[in-house]
Amino acid sequence: MKGEHMKKYQDLISVIVPVYNAQKYLEECIESILNQTYQNFEVWLLDDHSTDDSRMICESYRDRDMRFHVLTAHNPEHLGCGALRDLGIQCATGDYTIFIDSDDTFEPHALERLLTAVKEEKSDIAVGNFTKYLEADQTFLFHVHEPDYFVKTYSPREWFQEGQKPEFYTLNCFTVAWGKLIRTSLLRKVSYRSDVSSEDDYTQYKLYLLADRITFVNEPLYLYRVLENSNFSTAKRSTKFPREAREERIALLTAIGFDTSNELEMYKYRIRMQRDAYLDEHKPVEYRNACAMLEILEKYHAL
């Protein structure tokens, strides 16, 4: 199968890796790229002024493999993932682009499976599922098992209806930036925010709306490592899953005539999360505002 698909498809894939103080896991991440069954790729290692040996590791791979490129952001300050993703998009020369975080890994057939999906289904985006690894507990969380694997293609309207079903919306594989093969020309139509911790929450859904066809490969192609000291895990609970991103999303979907009834359920869930976080963070004004919003939604039967 490896040789068959490598002969069948020759599209160049740009792999973008934002890097910041990732020396402990970076080599494992890069090796998972090198070990792909599909080998026609380029890799952009984007160093965000790391203070450990991450830059040296990046350069060592660049020096022995011409497919690797290393860049450091011009701004002397730490930029964050959003700005690095945008930098990578500007540099990418591939037909398709995929993101991977520097502490995560691909399954060996990830690129091949996703490229096969977009080519055979004539899609703009292929979304793979993932396995979660909790570093603190050394525990794997499997979202999908082999008997449940499937490949299905959707229009944007169908995608938003499917993605908000209870069995899917808790997976998070639809909202994160990593693990998706996206047509590069499409990806260049959006930007990732650099002023929020959940930059993909404001951006991914726009890519789905801009696409004509989206293919979901319900198979674990990516290992997402949850670290105790990651930016996301240490961020304030009130900012991890911002309701503001959901408000923007609902407003746009409503404006183009999409059914947002399931979106409102997730919106209420996020307000409840923020309400509880504001209480823990001793923010009485924000807490009362969240309580009022929930009461209004209940009063007017917005479920």
N, C-alpha and C positions, 0 to 999 in steps of 0.2 A: 504493500500500500504506500509506503514511504516513497519509493522510486516512482510509482505510478503518478502520484499527485505532483511530485516535483517536475515531472516531464509535462504534465497536463497544464499546470499553471506556473507562470514565471513572474507574476506580479511582485514588485518590491514592497516589502513591509517595513515601515519605520517604527522601531520600538523606542519609546521615550521613557527614560528612567530619571525622575527627580531624585536627587541625592542630598542628604544632609546628615552628617555624623552617623553614617550607617555601616561603619567598618565591620561590625560584628556579623552582619547578615549579607553584605553587599556581594561578596564573592559567590555565595550560594545563589543569589538572585541572578547574577550574570551567567553563571554556569547553567542555570535552567534555560536561559536564552540560547546559549551555545549548543545545548543538547536537543534543540528542537528538530523534529523530523522534517520540517520545512526550513530550508537554509537560505533562501533568498531574502535577506533582511539587512537593514542597517540599524545601528544602535546609537542613540544620543544619550550620553550620560551627562546630566545637567547638575553640576555641583553648586550648592547654595552656600558657598564659603564655609565648608566644613572645617571644624577645628581638630578633627581626628585624622586618621590615615585614609579616609574615603577618597580624596583626590588622588593620592598615590596609587590606590588600587585601580581606580578608573584609568589612569594613565598607563598602568602596566598592561591592561587589556588592549588599550588603543595601540600600544607599541608593537603588539604581536598579532593584531587582527585589523586589517584595513577597513573592516565594516564598522569599527567602533570610532566614535567621535566624542570628545570631552569638551565641555564648555563651562565656564564660570560666569555667573551673572555680573554685569558691569557694576551694578549698584553694590556698594560695599556692605550694605545691610542685608540681613537675612530676609529673603523675599517671600518664601513660602511656596507651597505646591502650585497655587493658581498661576502665579507669574512664571514659574518654571515650565508649566504645561504650555502656556502661550509661547514661550521661547522655543520650546521643542517643536511646536506646530509650525512656527516660522522657518525652522531649519529643515524640517522633514522633506525628503525628496521622494518618498515612497508613494505608491498608488493608494495604499492603505496605511493607517496609523493605529497603534495600540499603546496604551499606557500600562506600566507596571511599577509599583512602589518598590523602593530599594530594599525593603525587608521582606518582600513577598517572593513567590516563585511561580513559574508556569509549569503545568504538566507537560511532558515531552511532546505531545501531539497537539498542543493548544493552537499554535499558529496554523497548522495544517487543517484542523477541524474548522476553525473560524473562517479561513480563506475559502475552503471548500463550500461552506455554507453560503457565503456572500456570492460566490461565483455561480453555484448551481441554482440558487434561489433568486439570483439577479437582485440582490439586496444592497442597500447602502451601508447597513450596519449589521454586524453579527454580535449578539450578546451571549457570553458564556456564563455558566453558573460557577460556583466556587465552594471550596471547603475552608472553614475557619479553624485556625489554630490558636488556642489561648495559651500564651507563653507562661503565665503565672501558674496555671494548673497543669500544663503540659497535656492538654486535652484537645482532641479534634472534634469539631462539630460538623457532621455531614448533612448538608441540606437536601441532597438527592442521592439515590442509590441506583445501581445499574438497571433494575427492572423498570425504573421510571424515566429513563433517558428518552428524549424525543427532540426532534427538530421541527419547528413550526414557524411560518412566515406570516407577518401581519402588515396591514396598512396602519398608518399612524392612529387612526380612530380606533381600530381594533386593538392596537397595542395598549392604548390608555385604558380601554375597558378591561382588558386582560390583566394588566399590571396592577390594577386596584382590587383584584379579587383577594379575599383574605388569605388564600393559600400561597399567594405570590408576593403581596406587598411587604411582608415582613422579611423577605429574603435580602433586600437591599441591593441585589445584583443589578436592578434596573437603574438605580440612582447614582451609584458610584462611577467614577471616571475610568477606573482600571478594568482590564479584562474584556474590553470590547474592541472589535476590529471595525474601524470607521473609515469610510472613503475620505481621503485627505482633503479633497476639494470641498467636501461638506464640512469637515471639521474646522476649516479656515473661516467659516462663516460666523463662528461664535468665539467668545473669549471667556476665560475663567477668572472669576473675581479673586483679587489678592488681599482683600480687606476682611474676609470672613474665613472661619475655620472649615466650613462645609461648602467649599467653592463648587463642587460638582452638583450639589443640591440645586443651585441656581442655573445650571447650564445643561445638564444631560437631557432634560425633557425637551429643551429647544432643539437639540439635535434630532430627536425622534420626530418632532413636528416638521422639521425641514426635510427629513428623509421621505422617500416614496415607499420603501419596503424595509422592514426590520425583521431579522431572523433571530429567533431565540434557540440556542443550543443548550437544552436543559441537561447539562453534563458538567461535572466539576473539572474545569480546565485551569483553575487558578487556586493557589493556596494563599489565603489572606491571614497574615500573622498579626494577632492583637497583642501589643506590648503594653506593659504597665506604665511606661514613661513616654508613650507616644504623644504627639501633639493633640491627637484626637481624644485619647483616653484621659489626658490631664486638662482638657478644655472644660470650661464651666458647663454644667449640664444645660443651662438655659440657652447656650449657643450651639450645642452639638447638632440639634435637629431644629433649625429655626423655623418658626411659624411664618416668618416673613417670606421665606422661599416658597412655601405652600400658597400664601396669599397671592404672590405674583403669578404662580402657575395657574391657580384657579381663575384669576382675572383673565389671563390670556386664553385659556381653554373655553371659558364662557363667551368671550368675545368672538371666537371662531365657531361657536355653536356645538361644542362637545358636551356630552353629558358629564356633569361634575358631581353627581350624587355620591359616588364612592370617594371622590376626592375630599368631600366635606367631612366624611368620617375620619380620614387621616388627618385633616386639619384640626378637628376636635382633639384627636389623640395628641397632636403636637402642643396644642394649647394646654392640655392637662399636664404634659411633661414640663412645660415651662412654668406653669403655676406651681408645681411641686418644687421645682428648682429654685424659683424666686423665694419661696418660703425658707428653704435651706440656706439660701444666700443672703437672707435678711434684707430683702428688697420689698418693703410693704407696698409702695406705689405700683410697681410692676405686678405684684401678686394680686392686688385688688382689681387691676385692669384685666388680668387673665380670668379672674373669677367672673367679672362682669361679662366678658365676651362669651364665656361658657353658658352663663345664664341666658343671655340673649339668644344664643343658638338653640338652647333647649326650649325657650319660650315660643320661638317661631318655627319649631319643628324642622330644623335644618338638617336632620339626619338623612 
